[in-house]
């Protein structure tokens, strides 16, 4: 189970939205609670970008590990990253 110390009710969000947005870069994340249940989150955009980049790296590692288990496919990490970068650039 996860713990997010910064929780807000929807009512708090309505009443204090300017203050919450001002604190967001320092707090990084708020969990939104409605009727005693987690309903969503507010996240700082720079923190979100960091999380996305970390997740993409994680997926790259999983893909690389899978490729390394395939006996017919031997590729270095450097070559794999170069290919992945080219694929990402071409798909944009």
Secondary structure, DSSP 8 states (H G I E B T S, - for coil): ----S-EEEHHHHHHHHHHHHHHHHHH-EEEEEETTEEEEEEE-HHHHHHHHHHHHHHHHHHHHHHHHHSTT----HHHHHHHHHHHHHHH-
